[in-house]
């Protein structure tokens, strides 16, 4: 690195976008790019091997592309410690007039780098990867008694002209949930187009070897690894989804099937969260498929809502509420995360399948996260920060701005209803309806007490008993609470006793 420069441009592992704001006005004669693989980013939570490979391989490919372009680059391969200490060293070496940084996706990282910059001016620039800036979301939230994604989503549709016919939503409806979310039925999904996967090249293989050695005690495994790690691969994955799976995405988006991790989902979140894909181009590709008659409107609208609506919404919540948001625990959940989350060893077939594929691929689709692993943690009463740590650890698409609100707010109701209007709770009957997991399982989703009682069903009723007073008048949960009146005191006691057996691992 040279003795001095005008701008030191910091590129983080989730900012692999040559058009990022930090590159604005970049002059190779005066400026330098700085990238760093800091071990703390893999150890501040116990990151899975798949997640570490995804980040490091994508970073190294992006660095390679910058070097091919002729940009001055200082790249620190895996080093001990945190990003803050590494940046201090880089500033001392380079003596830049200013440090430039696109807004990180993690409040912790922003604080660390801001402190590390010291007396050197730090420019934190808006992340243009998103269609709604943090300031724009703050204006949306200002003065509202209650925040709800649906109203934000409609604003974004109008503002960006997405799926609109004049000033009205395409098809006359803002969402088509009623046409989506079917189960496969007893015969399963049949043939499902395979996801677009990529054989690791030499650079990715080097990363996999490094991770197997350096992070051998971390959960999961490095292979098979097939995630996109370059923009070209990400574009190929996008096209594969649009052509082969989008038409059936809406209909089957909530369905699960044993041994089928991929189904009709997009598998694009990791590429988007690393900034290899821009949400605008993903939305445009999906909308074009509908307008050209290649995908039905319900599937396209459901997919776009997850990006233009939910993805932008949770980021707005994150930056509006941090840092206090991470400490929320509205239901006073205090239990430790069960060990099976790190091993997949559990007699519950649904949990074993979801966790097993998570550890193998670093992936599970949204219903497996919300209504299997997330639901179990909620009903069990796991401390929300531990649930958050697990989700941030194991998924290749996990960056805190998106993972934390989804986990604490949507999945665990730890924010008391800020993000989601109710706790998403259900008995094992939901999993029975949406999957084949209950076939051959030793537990019966129709039983809430006894040795064959499904832990989901037992814990569901135990959850209502524990939180009866809180939700007795809740507009969306009161009817479920009222069902407790039909349960005799003796059976209530049996439910609580069985729930305690579940928590202590005494499943009979």
C-alpha positions in Angstrom: 0.0 0.0 0.0 1.4 3.4 -0.9 2.4 6.0 1.6 -0.7 8.2 1.2 -3.9 8.4 -0.8 -7.0 10.6 -1.2 -9.7 8.0 -0.4 -9.4 4.6 1.2 -12.5 2.8 -0.1 -13.7 0.1 2.3 -15.5 -2.9 0.6 -17.1 -5.3 3.1 -18.0 -8.9 2.4 -21.7 -8.0 1.8 -20.9 -5.1 -0.6 -19.6 -6.8 -3.7 -21.0 -4.3 -6.1 -18.8 -2.3 -8.5 -21.6 0.3 -8.7 -21.7 0.8 -4.9 -21.7 4.4 -3.7 -18.3 4.0 -2.1 -16.8 3.8 -5.6 -18.4 7.1 -6.8 -15.6 9.2 -8.3 -13.0 6.6 -7.8 -9.6 7.7 -9.2 -7.0 4.9 -9.5 -4.3 7.4 -9.4 -5.4 8.8 -6.0 -7.6 6.2 -4.3 -7.2 2.7 -2.9 -9.6 -0.2 -2.3 -9.3 -2.0 1.0 -10.8 -5.5 1.7 -10.2 -7.7 4.7 -11.1 -11.2 5.8 -11.3 -10.8 9.6 -11.7 -13.9 11.6 -14.1 -12.2 14.1 -16.7 -12.0 11.3 -16.8 -15.8 11.4 -16.6 -16.3 15.1 -18.6 -13.5 16.8 -21.4 -16.0 16.1 -20.5 -19.6 15.4 -20.8 -19.3 11.7 -21.4 -22.5 9.7 -18.7 -23.7 7.2 -21.1 -23.1 4.2 -21.7 -19.5 5.3 -17.9 -18.8 5.7 -17.1 -20.3 2.3 -19.9 -18.3 0.7 -18.6 -15.0 2.0 -14.8 -15.6 1.5 -15.2 -17.1 -1.9 -17.4 -14.3 -3.1 -15.0 -11.7 -1.7 -12.0 -13.2 -3.3 -13.7 -13.4 -6.7 -14.7 -9.8 -6.4 -11.2 -8.8 -5.5 -9.9 -10.7 -8.5 -12.3 -8.7 -10.7 -11.1 -5.4 -9.3 -7.5 -6.4 -9.9 -8.4 -7.3 -13.5 -9.8 -3.9 -13.9 -6.6 -2.3 -12.7 -7.9 -0.8 -9.4 -5.3 -0.4 -6.7 -6.3 -3.0 -4.0 -5.0 -4.0 -0.6 -6.6 -7.3 0.3 -6.0 -8.9 3.7 -6.5 -12.7 3.5 -7.8 -14.3 6.6 -6.3 -12.6 9.7 -7.0 -12.9 13.4 -9.1 -10.2 15.1 -11.8 -7.8 14.0 -12.4 -5.4 11.1 -11.8 -2.4 13.4 -8.2 -3.3 14.3 -7.5 -4.2 10.7 -8.8 -0.8 9.4 -6.7 1.1 12.0 -3.6 -0.6 10.6 -4.6 0.2 7.0 -5.2 3.9 7.9 -1.8 4.0 9.6 -0.1 2.6 6.5 -2.0 4.5 3.8 -2.7 7.8 5.6 -5.8 8.6 3.5 -7.4 12.0 3.6 -10.8 10.3 4.0 -12.2 6.8 4.4 -15.3 6.0 2.2 -17.7 3.3 3.1 -21.1 2.2 1.8 -23.5 1.8 4.8 -22.8 -1.7 6.3 -25.6 -4.2 6.8 -24.7 -4.7 10.5 -24.9 -2.0 13.2 -22.0 -3.7 15.1 -19.7 -3.3 12.1 -20.7 0.3 11.5 -19.8 1.2 15.1 -16.5 -0.7 15.0 -15.4 0.9 11.7 -16.5 4.4 12.8 -14.5 4.0 16.0 -11.5 2.7 14.1 -11.4 5.6 11.7 -10.5 7.8 14.6 -9.5 11.3 13.4 -9.7 10.4 9.8 -13.0 11.6 8.3 -15.3 8.7 7.5 -17.9 9.1 4.8 -20.7 6.6 5.3 -22.7 6.6 2.0 -26.2 5.5 1.2 -26.5 1.9 0.0 -28.1 2.3 -3.4 -28.7 -1.4 -3.5 -32.0 -0.8 -1.8 -35.1 0.8 -3.3 -36.0 2.5 0.0 -33.3 4.5 1.8 -33.2 4.5 5.6 -34.3 8.1 5.6 -37.2 7.3 3.3 -38.4 4.5 5.6 -38.1 6.8 8.6 -40.4 9.2 6.9 -42.9 6.4 6.2 -42.8 5.4 9.9 -43.0 8.9 11.4 -46.3 9.6 13.1 -47.8 6.1 12.6 -49.2 4.4 15.6 -48.6 1.0 14.0 -46.2 -0.1 11.3 -47.5 -2.8 8.9 -45.7 -4.1 5.8 -48.8 -4.2 3.6 -49.2 -0.4 3.6 -45.5 0.1 3.0 -45.5 -2.4 0.1 -48.4 -0.6 -1.6 -46.4 2.7 -1.3 -43.4 1.0 -2.9 -45.4 -0.5 -5.7 -46.8 2.9 -6.6 -43.5 4.8 -6.1 -41.6 2.4 -8.4 -44.3 1.5 -10.8 -44.1 -2.2 -10.2 -47.0 -4.4 -11.2 -49.2 -1.4 -11.8 -51.8 -0.7 -14.4 -52.0 3.1 -14.3 -52.7 3.9 -10.6 -54.2 0.5 -9.9 -52.5 -2.8 -9.0 -52.2 -5.3 -11.8 -55.1 -7.8 -11.7 -57.1 -5.5 -9.4 -55.6 -6.9 -6.2 -52.5 -5.9 -4.1 -51.7 -9.4 -3.2 -52.8 -12.9 -4.3 -52.3 -14.9 -1.1 -55.6 -16.7 -1.7 -54.1 -18.2 -4.9 -50.9 -19.3 -3.3 -49.6 -21.5 -0.5 -50.9 -25.0 -1.3 -49.6 -28.3 0.0 -48.3 -30.9 -2.4 -50.8 -33.6 -1.4 -50.1 -37.2 -0.6 -48.0 -38.0 -3.7 -45.5 -35.2 -3.2 -44.0 -32.6 -5.5 -43.1 -34.9 -8.4 -40.4 -33.6 -10.7 -39.0 -30.3 -9.6 -36.6 -28.4 -11.8 -33.2 -28.5 -10.1 -31.7 -25.3 -8.8 -28.8 -23.6 -10.6 -25.7 -24.7 -8.8 -22.1 -24.1 -9.6 -19.0 -26.3 -9.4 -16.4 -24.7 -7.2 -13.5 -23.3 -9.3 -9.9 -23.3 -8.1 -10.3 -20.1 -6.0 -13.4 -21.4 -4.3 -11.7 -24.8 -3.7 -8.9 -22.9 -1.9 -11.4 -21.2 0.3 -13.1 -24.6 1.1 -9.7 -26.1 2.1 -9.0 -23.1 4.3 -12.4 -23.3 6.0 -12.1 -27.0 6.6 -8.8 -26.4 8.4 -9.2 -23.1 10.1 -12.9 -23.6 11.1 -13.0 -27.3 11.5 -15.0 -27.1 14.7 -17.7 -24.9 13.2 -21.1 -26.4 12.3 -22.0 -27.9 9.0 -19.7 -28.8 6.2 -18.0 -27.1 3.2 -19.2 -29.6 0.5 -21.3 -29.9 -1.4 -21.0 -26.2 -2.2 -22.8 -24.7 -5.3 -23.8 -21.1 -4.4 -23.0 -18.3 -6.9 -19.9 -16.4 -5.9 -19.6 -14.0 -8.9 -22.1 -11.6 -10.6 -22.1 -13.7 -13.7 -23.1 -16.8 -11.7 -25.8 -14.8 -9.9 -27.3 -13.6 -13.1 -27.4 -17.2 -14.4 -29.1 -18.3 -11.2 -31.7 -15.6 -11.6 -32.4 -16.6 -15.1 -32.8 -20.2 -14.1 -35.3 -19.4 -11.4 -37.4 -17.1 -13.7 -37.5 -19.7 -16.5 -37.9 -22.9 -14.5 -39.4 -22.3 -11.1 -41.1 -19.0 -10.9 -44.3 -20.2 -12.6 -45.0 -22.6 -9.7 -43.4 -20.6 -7.0 -46.5 -19.0 -5.6 -48.6 -22.1 -5.6 -46.0 -24.2 -3.7 -44.1 -21.6 -1.7 -45.2 -22.8 1.7 -45.0 -26.6 1.0 -42.4 -28.9 2.5 -41.3 -32.4 1.6 -38.7 -34.7 3.2 -35.4 -34.8 1.4 -36.4 -31.9 -1.0 -34.5 -28.8 0.2 -34.8 -26.7 -3.0 -38.4 -27.1 -4.4 -39.7 -24.0 -6.3 -37.8 -21.4 -4.3 -35.5 -18.8 -5.9 -32.3 -19.4 -3.8 -31.3 -15.8 -4.7 -31.2 -14.2 -1.3 -27.5 -14.9 -0.7 -26.5 -13.4 -4.1 -28.7 -10.3 -3.4 -27.4 -9.9 0.2 -23.8 -10.0 -1.1 -24.9 -7.4 -3.7 -24.1 -9.6 -6.6 -27.7 -8.9 -7.8 -29.7 -5.7 -7.5 -33.3 -6.1 -6.3 -34.4 -3.8 -9.1 -33.2 -6.3 -11.8 -34.7 -9.3 -9.9 -38.0 -7.5 -9.7 -37.9 -6.4 -13.3 -37.1 -10.0 -14.5 -40.1 -11.4 -12.6 -42.5 -8.7 -13.8 -41.3 -9.2 -17.4 -42.0 -12.9 -17.1 -45.6 -12.1 -16.2 -46.1 -9.5 -18.9 -44.7 -11.9 -21.5 -47.1 -14.7 -20.3 -44.3 -16.9 -18.9 -45.5 -16.8 -15.3 -48.9 -16.3 -13.6 -49.6 -13.0 -11.8 -50.1 -14.7 -8.3 -46.7 -16.3 -8.4 -45.0 -13.1 -9.6 -46.7 -10.9 -7.2 -45.9 -13.2 -4.3 -42.3 -13.3 -5.2 -42.0 -9.5 -5.8 -43.7 -8.9 -2.4 -40.9 -10.7 -0.6 -38.4 -8.3 -2.2 -40.0 -5.0 -2.8 -42.2 -5.4 0.3 -40.8 -7.6 3.0 -37.0 -7.3 2.3 -37.1 -3.5 2.2 -39.4 -3.3 5.2 -37.3 -5.4 7.5 -34.2 -3.3 6.6 -36.1 -0.2 7.5 -37.2 -1.6 10.8 -33.6 -2.7 11.6 -32.0 0.7 11.1 -35.0 2.5 12.7 -34.8 0.4 15.9 -31.1 -0.5 16.4 -29.3 -1.0 18.7 -32.1 -1.5 21.3 -34.0 -3.9 19.0 -31.5 -6.7 19.4 -32.2 -6.8 23.2 -36.0 -7.2 22.8 -37.6 -10.1 24.7 -41.3 -9.3 25.1 -42.3 -12.8 26.0 -39.6 -13.1 28.6 -38.2 -16.3 27.0 -35.2 -17.6 28.9 -34.5 -21.2 27.9 -31.3 -22.2 26.1 -31.4 -23.2 22.5 -31.7 -27.0 22.3 -28.5 -28.8 21.2 -30.3 -30.4 18.2 -30.1 -27.1 16.4 -26.4 -27.6 16.0 -26.5 -31.3 15.2 -29.9 -32.1 13.6 -30.2 -35.1 16.0 -33.8 -35.2 17.1 -36.7 -37.7 16.8 -38.9 -35.0 15.3 -38.7 -35.7 11.6 -39.6 -32.2 10.5 -36.9 -30.6 12.7 -34.3 -33.2 11.7 -35.0 -32.6 8.0 -34.9 -28.8 8.3 -31.8 -28.6 10.5 -30.1 -31.4 8.5 -30.4 -29.6 5.2 -29.5 -26.3 6.9 -26.2 -27.7 8.1 -25.5 -29.4 4.8 -26.4 -26.5 2.4 -26.6 -23.4 4.6 -30.2 -23.1 3.4 -33.8 -23.7 4.3 -36.8 -22.0 2.8 -38.9 -19.4 4.6 -41.6 -21.8 6.0 -39.0 -24.2 7.3 -37.4 -21.2 9.1 -40.7 -19.7 10.3 -42.9 -22.7 11.0 -40.5 -25.4 11.9 -37.2 -24.3 13.5 -38.6 -20.8 14.4 -41.9 -22.1 15.7 -40.3 -24.7 17.8 -38.0 -22.1 19.4 -40.9 -19.8 20.0 -43.1 -22.4 21.6 -40.2 -23.8 23.6 -39.4 -20.4 25.0 -35.8 -20.0 23.8 -34.1 -16.7 24.6 -34.4 -14.6 21.4 -30.7 -13.6 21.3 -29.8 -17.3 21.1 -32.3 -17.9 18.3 -30.9 -14.9 16.5 -27.4 -16.1 16.9 -28.3 -19.5 15.4 -30.0 -18.0 12.3 -27.1 -15.6 11.8 -24.7 -18.5 12.1 -26.1 -21.1 9.8 -27.6 -19.5 6.7 -25.5 -18.4 3.7 -27.9 -15.5 3.1 -27.7 -14.2 6.7 -26.7 -10.6 7.1 -27.9 -8.9 10.3 -30.1 -6.2 8.8 -32.4 -8.9 7.3 -31.9 -11.8 9.7 -32.4 -10.0 13.1 -35.9 -8.5 12.4 -37.0 -11.7 10.7 -35.9 -13.7 13.8 -36.8 -11.5 16.7 -39.8 -9.8 15.2 -41.5 -12.2 12.7 -40.4 -15.6 14.1 -40.1 -15.0 17.9 -42.4 -12.1 18.5 -39.7 -10.7 20.8 -40.5 -7.1 19.8 -44.1 -7.5 21.1 -45.8 -6.9 17.8 -43.8 -4.2 16.2 -42.9 -6.2 13.1 -45.6 -8.9 13.0 -49.2 -8.4 14.1 -49.3 -11.7 16.0 -47.1 -14.6 17.1 -47.0 -17.2 14.4 -48.0 -20.2 16.4 -49.5 -23.6 15.4 -49.8 -27.2 16.5 -48.1 -30.0 14.7 -51.3 -30.2 12.5 -49.9 -27.3 10.4 -46.7 -29.3 9.6 -48.8 -32.3 8.9 -50.9 -30.3 6.4 -48.0 -28.7 4.6 -45.6 -31.7 4.4 -45.1 -35.4 4.6 -42.9 -35.1 7.8 -45.5 -36.6 10.1 -45.7 -39.9 8.1 -43.8 -42.5 10.1 -42.8 -40.0 12.8 -43.0 -41.4 16.3 -45.1 -38.4 17.4 -48.8 -37.8 16.7 -49.7 -34.1 15.9 -53.2 -34.7 17.1 -52.1 -35.5 20.6 -51.0 -32.9 23.2 -50.2 -35.2 26.2 -48.7 -38.6 26.6 -45.6 -40.2 25.1 -46.8 -40.0 21.5 -47.8 -36.3 21.8 -46.2 -34.2 19.1 -43.8 -31.7 20.8 -45.2 -28.9 18.6 -48.7 -29.6 19.8 -47.8 -29.9 23.4 -45.7 -26.8 23.4 -48.5 -24.9 21.5 -51.0 -25.5 24.3 -48.3 -24.8 26.9 -47.5 -21.5 25.1 -51.2 -20.5 25.3 -51.4 -21.4 29.0 -48.2 -19.4 29.8 -49.4 -16.4 27.9 -53.1 -16.6 28.4 -53.5 -13.2 30.1 -51.3 -11.4 27.5 -53.3 -12.7 24.5 -56.8 -13.1 25.8 -57.9 -9.9 24.1 -55.5 -9.9 21.2 -57.4 -9.2 18.0 -55.8 -12.0 16.1 -55.1 -14.6 18.8 -58.0 -14.3 21.2 -60.0 -17.1 19.5 -57.0 -19.5 19.9 -56.8 -18.5 23.6 -60.5 -19.1 24.1 -60.0 -22.8 23.2 -58.2 -23.2 26.5 -61.5 -22.9 28.3 -62.4 -26.4 26.9 -59.4 -28.0 28.6 -60.0 -29.4 32.1 -57.5 -28.4 34.9 -56.1 -31.9 35.1 -55.3 -31.9 31.4 -53.8 -28.5 31.6 -51.4 -29.8 34.3 -50.6 -32.8 32.0 -49.8 -30.4 29.1 -47.4 -28.4 31.3 -45.8 -31.5 32.7 -45.3 -32.9 29.1 -43.9 -29.6 28.0 -41.3 -29.7 30.8 -40.4 -33.2 29.6 -39.9 -31.9 26.1 -37.6 -29.1 27.4 -35.5 -31.6 29.5 -35.2 -34.1 26.6 -37.4 -36.7 28.3 -39.5 -37.5 25.2 -40.4 -41.1 26.3 
